[in-house]
Every structure is written in C-alpha cells, then in structure tokens.
Amino acid sequence: MVFALTRLPTLDPARIYPVYAGSNSLSPFHYCYANPKTVLRLAAGRFFAHYNGEDIAATYWALRRAAVLYDVPERPVEISGPQAVPFLDRIFTRRVAEIGIGRGRYVLACTHAGGLFMDGILFRLTDDRFWFVQPDGELDSWLLAHRYGYDVTVSDPNARVLQLQGPKSLVVINAASEGAIDRAMGFFHAGFHTLGGQRVFVSRTGWSGELGYEIYTLGAATDCPRLWDWLMKCGAPHGLMFGSMQSLNIRRIEAGILDSGSDFNSSMMPAEAGLSRFVDAGNSSFIGREAIIAERRENRIFGLLCAEHVPAGGSLVLDGDDAVGIVTTGAHSPKFDAGIGYVRFAVADAWEDRCLRIRSGDGVLHECRIVALPFYDQDKRLAKTARLDGDF
C-alpha cells in the first residue's frame, strides 16, 4: 500500500485551502476530530487520520478494555444485477451463492497467475445486490475489466465508513440504535439500521481482532457530523474515544490481520500468505484457479517479537549472515511491552520459534523471535463474543 502523508487545517478549507473544498477524498467526519496535530494519509483515494495527537498507548488500552471510534478509508463498491452471483464467483475465490442476505464474508481476488490481487469483505444486501468493501487498490477497475458478458452494474454507493471497536462496542451500538442492535447480531452479520434518526448500514466486522461494528453512511442522505455526535453521546458513559490508525494498526498486527499490498502482494499465492482456507474448492470459475491448483505452496508470513526493538517495514531479517526475509510492518505492543511485526520470508520453511536478527535502517542488528499468527486469541473469541454491560 502506498500512502501520501500530509497535514490539513482544522479551519474551513474553502477559505484557507481551496484545493480541498468539496473534495470527496477528505472525510465528512474530518472536522469532528481534527486538530493542529492531525496527520493524514491516503488510501483508497481517501484521507484518514494516521495520527491525531493522542496518547497511542492509552487509546490502545481503550480499544482493549472499552471502545474506540475510527474514521477509516475503506471504500465500498456496489455490484448489482441478475448475473451478479456468477460474476462475483469469477472474481472471488469463495462461492458467493452461499452468502445469505444480510451476511458478509471475507474474500480474496486473484490474478490469472494465482497471485493475490486484493482482499476485503463482500456483503449481500439483496439477492442480486452486493457491496465489496476494499481497503485500497483498484478493484473497481478490475471489476469493470472483467464484466464483459455479464449483466451486472458496478457503481459507487458513496458510503464512508466508521469502525466502532472494543469490548464495549455492543453497549454503545445498542444505545445508538435504541436497542435494535443487540447480541443477536452475529459475527459477519449486517443490515440497515437507524442510528439517531438516520438510516445507515451496520456490520459486525472490523480490523481490530476485538468485538466491533462498522457503520456505513448512505451518501448525501447521511448528516455525518450529526451521526458522529450521536455515537459519541451514546458512547460517553462507556468510555468511547476517537482513535487514529496508530492504535488500530497495533491491534490488527497482534490479531494477525494482513494488509493487502504491504503484507502480501500479487507475487504471492493465497497459501503463501496463510490464506488458503479462503479458497473454496467448490468454486470452479474464479480467476487464477488453475494456477493455484497446479502449484503447491506453503505459508511464508509469520509474526516476529523483538524485546528491545520496534521493527520497521523494509528491514531485512537475517539468519546468520543471510537475508531470508523482509519486515512488512511493525509497531510497539503495549500488551507485550515489545516490538511486534510481520516478516515475509523468501521461501517457506520451519521458521516458527526460530531466533533470527533484524537489520535496522542504521545497520544495527536486533534479535527477534519468529512466532505463528495471530500473537494471541487463536480462535478469535474476542471478536466473536458479544457482551453487554452486565457481562463485564
């Protein structure tokens, strides 16, 4: 993933920075939290808060113990029409017909050579209407390039996305929906709900490994500042706070959630990223199937734990004097009080529990231990367990 780093003012952009006035890439929630310390990055053509001047460790622990609201750049693309199912079976490695209405599923898109092109969540809104939520990249162009011969329409619903994450996120969304969303809403379930008098799309998903919900606006029909204020009001009694990508990134690394384009790319097949379980053998039509079946591959992405160093993306991982892998991402984990990250090895091998070294940008070598992903909560019980206030 390639990011652009910039700062934007907290004052009216139409008067001070006309280039940003009316720009679709600037979040409609931006002025709900922006301050002079806000640093933005760009993904999926949308700016998001990379850092907002907050105490990152405090926000991390709020995510682990209470709830945090994130303004994220994910961009839904709508695919609809009478041949939407066979078309999406062609695009994604999983069988789309098995997705029920009001359900979502994590899916992969591959190149013709079997390489990982993109991942994301596919939601089924009606029999022939779907939303694919892409983190970054050009999947909409990929869809348009392959839609010939299919009676489908690819469009932009102009939805912006908020992630409400943390063990108390159910309490907050329950209050915000006036009781309509409760523990009966299962993992990867989704639907239209009313929050503070406004209709939005809500899914029980997220990028944190914690219990969480994603809230999708409905274009110009949503008053975004009013929605933001309502969520913050409902969350205030439960410790809800806003967070930048910093704390979310730490937690997604701990949870073993990969980022398309940085942790894996089209040079890797699903099995090499540990994602072969998301390739359905029963789907006989997806792009790249023949190449994936023809070659047996094994996982080569692992976690790494460094007691006295925070790994940085691009750093080499050494076995003795030999470079055997590269760090794709890293952060300091308050849980482990250590540096954590991912390493993408050049070849598959028995890397787990090996003690290797990282060469940092200044040439210094740091010891690290290779671990399986995720770092903890192997069964995703945190994300799958919906608890109300009385359960804590």
C-alpha positions as CSV (number, residue, x, y, z in Angstrom):
1,M,0.0,0.0,0.0
2,V,1.4,3.4,-1.0
3,F,0.5,6.3,1.3
4,A,0.7,10.1,0.9
5,L,1.5,11.9,4.1
6,T,0.0,15.4,4.7
7,R,-1.5,17.8,7.2
8,L,-4.8,19.5,6.8
9,P,-6.1,22.5,8.7
10,T,-8.8,22.4,11.3
11,L,-10.3,25.6,9.9
12,D,-12.7,26.0,7.0
13,P,-10.8,24.5,3.9
14,A,-12.9,26.5,1.5
15,R,-11.4,29.8,2.8
16,I,-7.9,28.7,3.6
17,Y,-7.0,25.7,1.3
18,P,-9.4,25.9,-1.7
19,V,-7.9,22.7,-3.2
20,Y,-9.6,20.6,-0.6
21,A,-13.0,22.3,-0.7
22,G,-15.6,19.8,-1.8
23,S,-13.0,17.0,-2.2
24,N,-14.5,13.6,-1.9
25,S,-11.2,12.3,-0.5
26,L,-11.5,14.3,2.7
27,S,-13.7,12.5,5.2
28,P,-17.0,14.2,6.1
29,F,-16.1,13.3,9.7
30,H,-12.7,15.1,9.5
31,Y,-13.8,18.3,11.3
32,C,-15.3,16.2,14.1
33,Y,-11.9,15.3,15.5
34,A,-9.2,17.2,13.6
35,N,-6.7,19.4,15.5
36,P,-3.3,21.1,14.8
37,K,-1.5,17.8,15.4
38,T,-3.6,15.7,13.0
39,V,-1.5,13.9,10.3
40,L,-3.4,12.4,7.4
41,R,-2.5,9.6,5.0
42,L,-4.2,8.5,1.8
43,A,-5.6,5.1,1.0
44,A,-8.4,4.0,-1.5
45,G,-8.4,7.7,-2.6
46,R,-9.5,8.8,0.8
47,F,-7.6,10.6,3.6
48,F,-7.7,9.1,7.1
49,A,-6.2,10.1,10.4
50,H,-2.8,8.4,10.6
51,Y,-2.1,10.2,13.9
52,N,-4.3,12.7,15.8
53,G,-2.1,13.8,18.6
54,E,-3.5,11.3,21.1
55,D,-1.7,9.1,23.6
56,I,-1.3,5.9,21.5
57,A,-0.9,3.6,24.4
58,A,-4.0,5.0,26.2
59,T,-6.0,4.6,23.0
60,Y,-4.8,1.0,22.6
61,W,-5.9,0.1,26.1
62,A,-9.3,1.8,25.4
63,L,-9.6,-0.4,22.4
64,R,-8.8,-3.5,24.6
65,R,-11.0,-2.5,27.5
66,A,-13.7,-0.1,26.4
67,A,-14.4,1.2,22.9
68,V,-12.8,3.4,20.2
69,L,-14.3,5.0,17.1
70,Y,-12.2,5.1,14.0
71,D,-12.7,7.1,10.7
72,V,-11.3,4.7,8.1
73,P,-10.7,4.9,4.4
74,E,-12.4,1.7,3.3
75,R,-14.4,2.2,0.1
76,P,-17.5,0.1,-0.7
77,V,-18.1,-0.8,-4.4
78,E,-21.6,-1.9,-5.4
79,I,-22.1,-4.9,-7.8
80,S,-25.7,-5.5,-8.8
81,G,-27.7,-7.2,-11.5
82,P,-29.3,-10.5,-12.5
83,Q,-25.8,-12.1,-13.1
84,A,-24.1,-10.7,-10.0
85,V,-23.6,-14.1,-8.4
86,P,-21.8,-15.8,-11.3
87,F,-19.8,-12.6,-12.0
88,L,-18.6,-12.5,-8.4
89,D,-17.8,-16.2,-8.4
90,R,-15.5,-15.3,-11.3
91,I,-13.8,-12.5,-9.4
92,F,-13.5,-14.1,-5.9
93,T,-12.1,-17.4,-4.6
94,R,-15.2,-18.2,-2.4
95,R,-18.6,-19.3,-3.5
96,V,-20.8,-16.2,-3.5
97,A,-24.1,-18.1,-3.7
98,E,-23.5,-19.4,-0.2
99,I,-23.6,-15.9,1.3
100,G,-27.0,-15.2,2.8
101,I,-28.8,-11.9,2.6
102,G,-27.6,-9.7,5.5
103,R,-24.3,-11.6,5.7
104,G,-20.7,-10.8,4.9
105,R,-17.8,-12.9,4.0
106,Y,-14.0,-12.3,3.8
107,V,-13.0,-12.9,0.2
108,L,-9.9,-12.9,-2.0
109,A,-9.4,-11.8,-5.6
110,C,-6.5,-13.4,-7.5
111,T,-4.7,-12.6,-10.7
112,H,-4.7,-15.1,-13.6
113,A,-1.3,-16.4,-12.4
114,G,-2.9,-17.1,-9.0
115,G,-1.3,-14.2,-7.2
116,L,-3.2,-12.3,-4.5
117,F,-4.7,-9.1,-6.1
118,M,-6.8,-7.9,-3.2
119,D,-8.8,-9.0,-0.1
120,G,-11.9,-7.5,1.5
121,I,-15.4,-8.1,2.8
122,L,-18.3,-8.9,0.5
123,F,-21.8,-8.2,1.8
124,R,-25.0,-9.4,0.3
125,L,-27.7,-6.8,0.6
126,T,-30.4,-8.5,-1.6
127,D,-30.5,-11.4,-4.0
128,D,-28.7,-9.5,-6.7
129,R,-27.1,-6.6,-4.9
130,F,-23.7,-6.7,-3.2
131,W,-21.1,-4.4,-1.6
132,F,-17.5,-5.2,-1.7
133,V,-15.5,-3.2,0.8
134,Q,-12.0,-2.6,-0.4
135,P,-9.1,-1.4,1.7
136,D,-7.1,0.1,-1.1
137,G,-6.1,-0.6,-4.7
138,E,-8.1,-0.6,-8.0
139,L,-10.6,-3.5,-7.7
140,D,-13.3,-1.3,-9.2
141,S,-11.2,-1.1,-12.4
142,W,-10.6,-4.9,-12.2
143,L,-14.4,-5.4,-12.0
144,L,-15.1,-3.2,-15.0
145,A,-12.3,-5.0,-17.0
146,H,-14.0,-8.4,-16.4
147,R,-17.7,-7.5,-16.5
148,Y,-18.0,-8.1,-20.3
149,G,-20.6,-10.8,-21.0
150,Y,-22.2,-10.4,-17.5
151,D,-25.5,-8.5,-16.9
152,V,-24.2,-6.5,-13.9
153,T,-23.7,-2.9,-12.9
154,V,-20.6,-1.7,-11.0
155,S,-21.3,1.6,-9.1
156,D,-20.1,3.7,-6.2
157,P,-22.6,4.0,-3.3
158,N,-20.6,6.9,-1.9
159,A,-20.5,5.3,1.6
160,R,-18.0,6.4,4.2
161,V,-17.0,4.0,7.0
162,L,-16.6,4.3,10.7
163,Q,-15.3,1.4,12.8
164,L,-16.6,1.1,16.4
165,Q,-14.3,-1.4,18.1
166,G,-13.7,-2.8,21.5
167,P,-15.4,-5.0,24.1
168,K,-18.0,-2.3,25.0
169,S,-18.8,-1.6,21.3
170,L,-22.0,-3.6,21.7
171,V,-23.2,-1.5,24.6
172,V,-22.6,1.7,22.5
173,I,-24.2,0.4,19.3
174,N,-27.1,-0.9,21.3
175,A,-27.7,2.5,22.8
176,A,-27.2,4.3,19.5
177,S,-29.7,2.0,17.8
178,E,-32.2,2.3,20.7
179,G,-31.9,-1.4,21.4
180,A,-32.4,-2.6,17.8
181,I,-28.8,-3.9,17.6
182,D,-28.2,-6.5,20.3
183,R,-26.2,-9.7,20.9
184,A,-28.4,-11.5,18.4
185,M,-26.4,-9.7,15.6
186,G,-23.8,-12.4,14.9
187,F,-20.2,-12.2,13.6
188,F,-20.2,-11.0,10.0
189,H,-23.9,-10.2,10.1
190,A,-25.1,-6.9,8.6
191,G,-28.1,-4.8,7.7
192,F,-29.8,-1.4,7.6
193,H,-30.5,0.2,10.9
194,T,-31.4,3.6,12.3
195,L,-28.9,5.4,14.5
196,G,-30.0,8.7,15.9
197,G,-32.8,9.1,13.4
198,Q,-30.6,8.3,10.4
199,R,-30.6,5.1,8.3
200,V,-27.2,3.5,7.9
201,F,-25.7,0.1,7.1
202,V,-24.1,-1.7,10.0
203,S,-22.0,-4.8,10.0
204,R,-20.5,-6.8,12.9
205,T,-17.0,-6.7,11.5
206,G,-13.7,-4.8,12.0
207,W,-10.0,-4.6,11.7
208,S,-9.0,-5.0,15.3
209,G,-9.5,-8.6,16.4
210,E,-11.8,-7.2,19.1
211,L,-15.6,-7.2,19.2
212,G,-16.6,-4.5,16.8
213,Y,-19.0,-2.9,14.3
214,E,-18.6,-1.0,11.1
215,I,-21.1,1.8,10.2
216,Y,-21.6,2.8,6.6
217,T,-23.1,6.1,5.6
218,L,-25.5,6.4,2.7
219,G,-24.0,9.2,0.7
220,A,-25.7,12.6,0.8
221,A,-28.6,11.2,2.8
222,T,-26.4,11.0,5.9
223,D,-25.7,14.0,8.1
224,C,-22.2,12.8,9.1
225,P,-21.4,15.4,11.9
226,R,-24.8,14.6,13.5
227,L,-24.2,10.9,13.3
228,W,-20.7,11.4,14.9
229,D,-22.2,13.5,17.7
230,W,-24.9,10.8,18.4
231,L,-22.4,8.0,18.6
232,M,-20.1,10.0,20.9
233,K,-23.0,10.9,23.1
234,C,-24.1,7.2,23.3
235,G,-20.6,6.1,24.0
236,A,-19.6,8.7,26.5
237,P,-20.9,6.7,29.6
238,H,-18.9,3.7,28.4
239,G,-15.5,5.4,27.8
240,L,-15.8,5.8,24.0
241,M,-13.0,7.8,22.5
242,F,-11.7,8.6,19.0
243,G,-8.6,6.9,17.7
244,S,-6.2,7.3,14.8
245,M,-4.8,4.4,12.8
246,Q,-1.9,4.0,15.2
247,S,-3.8,2.0,17.9
248,L,-5.8,0.1,15.3
249,N,-2.7,-0.9,13.5
250,I,-1.1,-2.3,16.7
251,R,-4.1,-4.4,17.4
252,R,-4.5,-5.7,13.9
253,I,-0.9,-6.9,13.9
254,E,-1.5,-8.7,17.2
255,A,-4.6,-10.3,15.6
256,G,-2.7,-11.5,12.6
257,I,-4.8,-9.4,10.1
258,L,-2.9,-8.8,6.9
259,D,-2.9,-5.6,4.8
260,S,-3.3,-6.0,1.1
261,G,-0.4,-4.5,-0.9
262,S,2.1,-4.3,2.0
263,D,2.0,-7.6,3.9
264,F,1.2,-9.6,0.8
265,N,1.0,-8.8,-2.9
266,S,0.4,-10.4,-6.3
267,S,3.7,-12.2,-6.2
268,M,2.2,-14.5,-3.6
269,M,-0.5,-17.1,-3.8
270,P,-3.1,-17.5,-1.0
271,A,-1.3,-20.4,0.7
272,E,1.9,-18.3,0.9
273,A,0.0,-15.7,2.9
274,G,-1.6,-18.3,5.1
275,L,-5.0,-17.7,3.4
276,S,-5.7,-21.0,1.6
277,R,-8.7,-21.6,3.9
278,F,-10.4,-18.8,2.0
279,V,-10.2,-20.6,-1.4
280,D,-13.3,-22.7,-2.0
281,A,-12.6,-25.9,-3.9
282,G,-16.2,-25.9,-5.0
283,N,-15.8,-22.6,-6.9
284,S,-14.7,-23.8,-10.3
285,S,-14.7,-20.5,-12.1
286,F,-12.6,-17.9,-10.2
287,I,-9.7,-16.2,-11.9
288,G,-6.4,-17.9,-11.0
289,R,-7.9,-21.2,-10.0
290,E,-5.9,-23.3,-12.5
291,A,-2.6,-21.8,-11.4
292,I,-3.3,-22.2,-7.7
293,I,-4.3,-25.9,-8.2
294,A,-1.2,-26.6,-10.3
295,E,1.3,-25.4,-7.7
296,R,1.6,-26.5,-4.1
297,R,2.7,-23.5,-1.9
298,E,3.2,-23.1,1.9
299,N,2.9,-20.2,4.2
300,R,5.8,-17.7,4.4
301,I,4.3,-14.9,6.5
302,F,5.0,-15.1,10.3
303,G,5.0,-12.8,13.3
304,L,8.1,-11.5,14.9
305,L,8.7,-10.4,18.5
306,C,11.6,-8.1,19.5
307,A,12.2,-7.4,23.1
308,E,14.2,-4.2,22.6
309,H,13.4,-3.0,19.1
310,V,10.4,-1.9,17.1
311,P,10.7,-3.4,13.7
312,A,10.1,-1.1,10.7
313,G,8.7,-2.1,7.3
314,G,11.5,-2.8,4.8
315,S,14.1,-4.0,7.3
316,L,15.9,-7.2,6.4
317,V,15.6,-10.4,8.6
318,L,18.8,-12.4,8.8
319,D,19.6,-16.0,9.5
320,G,23.3,-15.7,10.3
321,D,24.7,-13.5,7.6
322,D,22.0,-14.5,5.1
323,A,19.0,-12.2,4.4
324,V,16.0,-14.6,4.5
325,G,13.0,-12.2,4.8
326,I,11.7,-8.7,5.0
327,V,9.7,-6.9,7.6
328,T,6.4,-5.7,6.1
329,T,5.0,-3.8,9.2
330,G,5.9,-3.2,12.8
331,A,4.8,-1.4,16.0
332,H,5.3,-1.3,19.7
333,S,2.8,-3.5,21.5
334,P,1.7,-2.3,25.0
335,K,0.4,-5.8,25.8
336,F,3.9,-7.4,25.3
337,D,5.8,-4.2,26.0
338,A,7.9,-5.1,23.0
339,G,8.2,-4.6,19.3
340,I,6.0,-6.8,17.1
341,G,5.5,-7.1,13.3
342,Y,5.3,-9.4,10.3
343,V,8.1,-10.9,8.3
344,R,7.6,-12.2,4.8
345,F,10.2,-14.9,4.1
346,A,11.6,-15.5,0.7
347,V,10.9,-19.2,0.9
348,A,8.6,-21.4,3.1
349,D,10.3,-23.2,5.9
350,A,10.0,-24.2,9.6
351,W,10.5,-20.6,10.7
352,E,8.3,-20.7,13.8
353,D,10.2,-20.4,17.1
354,R,13.5,-19.5,15.3
355,C,15.7,-16.8,16.8
356,L,16.8,-14.5,14.0
357,R,18.0,-10.9,13.6
358,I,16.7,-7.7,12.1
359,R,18.9,-5.2,10.5
360,S,17.5,-1.7,11.2
361,G,18.0,1.3,9.0
362,D,21.1,2.4,10.8
363,G,22.7,-1.1,10.2
364,V,22.4,-2.2,13.8
365,L,21.3,-5.9,14.3
366,H,18.5,-6.7,16.8
367,E,17.4,-10.2,18.0
368,C,13.9,-11.3,17.3
369,R,11.8,-14.5,17.7
370,I,9.6,-15.8,14.9
371,V,6.0,-16.7,16.1
372,A,2.8,-18.0,14.5
373,L,0.0,-15.6,13.8
374,P,-2.1,-14.4,15.5
375,F,0.0,-13.4,18.5
376,Y,-2.8,-14.5,20.8
377,D,-6.6,-15.3,20.7
378,Q,-6.1,-18.0,18.1
379,D,-9.9,-18.8,18.0
380,K,-10.9,-15.1,17.6
381,R,-13.1,-15.4,20.7
382,L,-12.7,-11.7,21.5
383,A,-14.3,-10.7,18.2
384,K,-17.0,-13.4,18.3
385,T,-18.1,-12.9,21.9
386,A,-20.8,-10.1,22.2
387,R,-21.1,-8.8,25.8
388,L,-23.4,-6.3,27.3
389,D,-22.6,-4.0,30.2
390,G,-23.7,-6.5,32.8
391,D,-21.3,-9.1,31.4
392,F,-18.1,-7.3,32.3
